[in-house]
Amino acid sequence: MIEIHYFASIRERLACDRETLDTAPPTVAALVDALVERHGETWQRVLRDGRVLVAVNQEVASLQSALREGDEVAFFPPVTGG
């Protein structure tokens, strides 16, 4: 099982703050594909936006990053600072 968290504007746009999947897809890209298949078009627009950031186990990751059972994945918008 993997736990997935959605933060800030992504959480608002998807109307979801967290969910779990029973099995871990092999990569973050495969996870995005599974989430789009599960939830539909809005999720495709949000999660496939090239600006969305992802972390696996609280470390910044890429779409090619591998996933394993027990991982925690977070999606969040770009962060700006001042």
C-alpha positions as CSV (number, residue, x, y, z in Angstrom):
1,M,0.0,0.0,0.0
2,I,1.1,3.6,-0.6
3,E,-0.2,6.7,0.9
4,I,-0.8,9.8,-1.3
5,H,-1.1,13.4,0.0
6,Y,-2.3,16.5,-2.0
7,F,-1.3,19.9,-0.7
8,A,-2.4,23.6,-1.2
9,S,-4.0,24.5,-4.5
10,I,-3.7,20.9,-5.7
11,R,-5.8,19.7,-2.8
12,E,-8.3,22.4,-3.5
13,R,-8.6,21.6,-7.2
14,L,-8.9,17.9,-6.7
15,A,-11.2,18.2,-3.6
16,C,-9.1,15.5,-1.9
17,D,-6.4,15.7,0.7
18,R,-5.2,12.1,0.8
19,E,-5.9,8.6,-0.4
20,T,-4.2,5.2,-0.5
21,L,-3.6,2.6,-3.2
22,D,-3.5,-1.1,-2.3
23,T,-0.4,-1.7,-4.4
24,A,2.4,0.6,-5.4
25,P,2.9,1.3,-9.2
26,P,6.5,1.0,-10.3
27,T,7.1,4.7,-10.8
28,V,5.6,8.1,-10.0
29,A,4.5,8.4,-13.7
30,A,2.6,5.1,-13.4
31,L,1.0,6.4,-10.2
32,V,-0.2,9.5,-12.0
33,D,-1.6,7.3,-14.8
34,A,-3.4,5.1,-12.2
35,L,-4.8,8.2,-10.5
36,V,-6.0,9.7,-13.7
37,E,-7.7,6.4,-14.7
38,R,-9.3,6.2,-11.3
39,H,-10.5,9.8,-11.0
40,G,-10.8,11.3,-14.5
41,E,-10.2,14.4,-16.6
42,T,-9.8,17.0,-13.8
43,W,-7.1,14.9,-12.2
44,Q,-5.3,14.6,-15.6
45,R,-5.2,18.4,-16.0
46,V,-3.9,18.9,-12.5
47,L,-1.4,16.1,-12.1
48,R,0.0,16.3,-15.6
49,D,0.6,20.0,-15.3
50,G,4.4,20.3,-15.8
51,R,4.7,22.6,-12.8
52,V,3.4,20.1,-10.2
53,L,6.1,18.9,-7.8
54,V,6.2,15.5,-6.2
55,A,8.0,14.1,-3.2
56,V,8.5,10.4,-2.2
57,N,9.1,9.8,1.5
58,Q,9.5,13.6,2.0
59,E,12.3,13.9,-0.6
60,V,11.8,15.7,-3.9
61,A,11.3,13.2,-6.7
62,S,10.7,13.0,-10.4
63,L,8.1,11.2,-12.5
64,Q,10.8,8.5,-13.2
65,S,11.3,7.9,-9.4
66,A,10.7,4.3,-8.3
67,L,7.9,3.5,-5.8
68,R,7.8,0.6,-3.3
69,E,5.2,-0.7,-0.9
70,G,4.9,1.5,2.1
71,D,6.0,4.7,0.3
72,E,4.4,8.1,1.0
73,V,3.9,10.3,-2.1
74,A,3.0,14.0,-2.0
75,F,1.9,16.3,-4.8
76,F,2.2,20.0,-4.3
77,P,2.3,23.2,-6.4
78,P,5.5,25.1,-7.1
79,V,6.8,27.0,-4.1
80,T,7.9,30.6,-4.2
81,G,9.7,32.4,-1.5
82,G,10.7,35.9,-0.6
